[in-house]
Amino acid sequence: MATTGGTGSGGAVKSAMRTLDIIEYVVAHPTGVVAQEISQALSIPVSSLSYLLGTLVDRQYLVRAGRLYQPGSGLDRLRLAPQGLPLVERVRPLVRTLRMRLDETSSFFVRRDWQIEAIITETAEHTLRYSIAVGALTPMHCLAAGKAILATLSEDELAAYFAGTLRAQFSANTIIDESQLREELARTREQGFAVTRNEYTPGICGIGRVLRDAGQVVGSLAVAIPVVRCDANVEASAGETLKTIAESFSA
C-alpha cells in the first residue's frame, strides 16, 4: 500500500499505515495467520513486523495463539461507547497520556478501605525511575494518590479514618500526626492536587489528583518523580497536567 506524508513524518506515516494494514489483514483471516505470511503478503520486513506485532499484542488489538495471530479484544473496545467500557479501560489511555507528557512513572489508584491499590501503571523510560507493582496495596497517608482521595472525604469520614488507622512511619518525612496531616489535606484541597516528598520511598516525590466520573470520586491519578528532577516548577507543571487530564475525563 502506498504511503504519503509531509517532510520528516514519512517514517511515522509508513509505520502507521503498516499497522493498519496488519490489523486489516488479520481481521480478514480470523482463524489466524503466522508472521511469515503477514510479512510476505504485506511486504513488511520481518524486523519491522516483529515490533509492530508485539505492540499490537500488548495493546490487545491482536492475540497470539502459538504461532498464529488473531483479532483481539482491543478491536471490540474500539466499537463501544466510552460509557460501555470498564473503568480500567477508560482510564488506561489517561495514564498513558500522563506518562507520555511528563515522561515519569504514572499510575491510577482506587480506594480499598483505608488503603489504595495501583490498578494501572506505566513506568518512565528514564534510567533513574520509580516502578509501582500493579495490585500493590499502600496506606493512604503516605502517597500523593492516597492524600488526594483523603482530601475529598467528609468530616465524619475523616474522623473515622483517624480513629481507625495506625499510620506507619515509612521514613523520617512520613506525616503521621493528625493535625499535620489535616493541614496537608487542606493544602491539597486549595491547590487541587496532593504532593508527597520522601514520605513513602526516600528520593521520590509524588503528585496526585482525584479522578471523578459523573461527579463521584472513582480513584486518583498520580505521577512518581525522583526528587533530583522534581523542583517547584516541575510540581506545578505536573499538577496542571493532572488537572487537564482529569477534567477532560470528567467532562
C-alpha positions as a printed Julia matrix, in Angstrom:
251×3 Matrix{Float64}:
   0.0     0.0    0.0
   1.4     3.4   -0.94
   2.09    5.92   1.79
   2.19    9.68   1.81
   3.32   12.19   4.38
   4.88   15.56   5.0
   8.57   16.29   5.34
  10.08   14.49   8.28
   6.99   12.44   9.01
   7.26    9.8    6.3
   8.65    7.16   8.66
   5.87    7.69  11.19
   3.19    7.66   8.5
   4.65    4.5    6.95
   4.65    2.78  10.36
   1.03    3.83  10.94
  -0.03    2.57   7.52
   1.72   -0.75   8.11
  -0.02   -1.1   11.47
  -3.42   -0.58   9.87
  -2.52   -3.0    7.05
  -1.62   -5.68   9.62
  -4.88   -5.23  11.53
  -6.96   -5.36   8.36
  -5.12   -8.46   7.12
  -5.53  -10.36  10.39
  -9.21   -9.36  10.68
  -9.7   -10.74   7.17
  -8.21  -14.06   8.36
  -9.85  -14.53  11.8
  -8.74  -18.16  12.14
  -5.19  -16.86  12.42
  -2.09  -16.18  10.33
   1.61  -16.62  11.03
   4.07  -13.74  10.97
   5.83  -15.01   7.85
   2.57  -14.95   5.9
   1.84  -11.39   7.04
   5.36  -10.33   6.08
   5.06  -11.81   2.58
   1.5   -10.6    1.96
   2.18   -7.01   3.03
   5.87   -6.75   2.03
   6.89   -5.77   5.56
  10.43   -6.72   6.66
  10.44   -9.27   9.46
  12.45   -6.92  11.71
   9.79   -4.19  11.46
   6.92   -6.65  11.59
   8.09   -8.22  14.85
   7.98   -4.87  16.64
   4.56   -3.93  15.24
   3.04   -7.3   16.08
   4.42   -7.12  19.62
   2.89   -3.69  20.12
  -0.5    -4.79  18.77
  -0.49   -7.82  21.06
   0.49   -5.68  24.06
  -2.42   -3.34  23.32
  -4.73   -6.37  22.79
  -5.63   -5.46  19.22
  -4.21   -8.86  18.3
  -3.78  -12.05  20.3
  -1.16  -14.72  19.74
  -2.04  -18.39  19.96
   1.14  -20.36  19.37
   2.47  -19.05  16.05
  -0.9   -17.68  14.95
  -2.04  -14.07  15.23
  -5.78  -13.44  15.56
  -8.06  -10.42  16.18
  -8.0    -9.33  19.84
 -10.45   -7.83  22.3
  -8.98   -4.37  21.81
 -10.74   -4.15  18.45
 -14.07   -4.79  20.15
 -13.42   -1.96  22.61
 -13.0     0.49  19.76
 -16.62   -0.11  18.75
 -18.01    0.55  22.23
 -19.14    3.91  23.55
 -16.8     5.03  26.36
 -19.55    4.55  28.94
 -19.77    0.89  27.93
 -16.14    0.18  28.82
 -14.92   -0.97  32.23
 -13.36    1.83  34.28
  -9.87    0.39  33.92
 -10.13    0.51  30.11
 -11.43    4.07  30.16
  -8.64    5.24  32.44
  -5.75    3.37  30.79
  -5.35    5.97  27.98
  -5.23    8.73  30.62
  -2.35    7.03  32.41
  -0.54    6.58  29.11
  -1.07   10.24  28.23
   0.21   11.33  31.64
   3.32    9.2   31.28
   4.0    10.44  27.75
   3.53   14.1   28.63
   5.73   14.05  31.73
   7.94   11.03  30.97
   7.61    9.94  34.58
   6.05    6.83  36.1
   2.27    7.33  36.08
  -0.45    5.3   37.78
  -4.13    5.05  38.62
  -5.17    4.04  42.13
  -8.5     3.05  43.63
  -9.51    3.09  47.28
  -9.61   -0.18  49.23
 -10.94    0.73  52.69
  -8.12    2.89  54.17
  -5.59    1.78  51.57
  -5.14    2.39  47.86
  -4.42   -0.16  45.15
  -2.49    0.5   41.96
  -4.55   -0.96  39.12
  -2.8     0.7   36.15
   0.8     1.84  35.93
   3.21    2.89  33.19
   6.89    3.18  34.06
   9.03    6.09  32.88
  11.8     5.5   30.35
  14.48    7.35  32.33
  17.41    5.34  33.67
  16.57    6.74  37.11
  12.89    5.92  37.6
  10.37    4.52  40.05
   8.36    1.36  39.5
   4.97    0.53  41.02
   3.58   -3.0   41.14
   0.01   -3.41  39.9
  -2.13   -4.79  42.71
   0.07   -3.38  45.46
  -1.81   -2.01  48.47
  -0.41    1.05  50.23
  -1.7     3.13  53.18
  -3.39    6.34  52.1
  -1.43    8.75  54.26
   1.98    8.3   52.62
   1.22    8.52  48.89
   0.02   11.54  46.92
  -2.71    9.41  45.35
  -3.99    8.5   48.81
  -3.84   12.04  50.16
  -5.76   13.27  47.13
  -8.59   10.87  47.99
  -8.45   11.65  51.71
  -8.86   15.34  50.9
 -12.27   14.63  49.36
 -13.72   12.83  52.41
 -16.34   14.39  54.65
 -15.5    15.36  58.22
 -17.29   12.27  59.53
 -15.28   10.03  57.17
 -12.03   11.73  58.16
 -12.84   11.3   61.84
 -13.42    7.6   61.21
 -10.14    7.42  59.29
  -8.05    9.0   62.02
  -9.77    6.92  64.71
  -9.43    3.65  62.83
  -5.91    3.72  61.37
  -2.39    3.26  62.68
  -0.34    5.37  60.32
   3.06    3.77  59.84
   6.26    5.81  59.71
   7.92    4.75  56.44
  10.59    7.45  56.51
  11.62   10.46  58.54
   9.38   12.55  56.27
   6.2    10.49  56.64
   3.44   12.64  58.12
   1.55   10.62  60.71
   0.35   13.31  63.13
  -3.37   14.05  62.69
  -3.08   17.83  62.87
  -0.19   17.94  60.4
  -1.94   15.57  58.04
  -5.12   17.67  58.2
  -3.03   20.7   57.22
  -1.7    18.71  54.25
  -5.23   17.8   53.19
  -6.3    21.45  53.43
  -3.4    22.41  51.12
  -4.42   19.64  48.74
  -7.97   20.98  48.53
  -6.68   24.5   47.95
  -4.24   23.69  45.14
  -6.23   20.82  43.62
  -3.52   18.16  43.9
  -1.56   16.36  46.62
   2.21   16.25  46.98
   4.5    13.9   48.9
   8.25   14.25  49.26
  10.3    11.3   50.53
   7.34   10.1   52.59
   6.98    6.51  51.39
  10.11    5.92  49.35
  13.15    8.12  50.05
  14.18   10.0   46.92
  10.72   10.04  45.36
   8.26   12.9   45.02
   4.61   12.05  44.31
   1.92   14.28  42.81
  -1.68   13.07  42.7
  -5.18   14.25  41.84
  -8.55   12.55  42.2
 -10.46   11.36  39.16
 -14.22   11.88  39.09
 -16.84   10.16  36.97
 -20.32   11.71  36.95
 -19.23   13.76  39.96
 -18.15   10.74  42.02
 -14.54   10.06  43.01
 -13.5     6.81  41.32
  -9.81    6.91  42.17
  -6.75    9.07  41.68
  -4.08    9.63  39.09
  -0.52   10.1   40.28
   2.98   10.57  38.98
   6.17    9.49  40.8
   9.27   11.6   40.16
  12.8    11.23  41.56
  13.46   14.26  43.77
  16.53   15.18  41.7
  14.12   16.05  38.86
  11.3    17.45  40.99
  11.53   21.15  41.83
   8.68   23.61  42.4
   8.25   24.25  38.67
   8.03   20.53  37.9
   5.46   20.07  40.68
   3.33   22.91  39.33
   3.59   21.62  35.76
   2.64   18.1   36.82
  -0.29   19.47  38.81
  -1.59   21.35  35.78
  -1.16   18.29  33.56
  -3.1    16.17  36.05
  -5.82   18.81  36.18
  -6.17   18.92  32.39
  -6.33   15.14  32.05
  -8.71   14.63  34.99
 -11.08   17.38  33.84
 -11.18   16.0   30.3
 -12.25   12.63  31.72
 -14.9    14.14  33.97
 -16.28   16.23  31.12
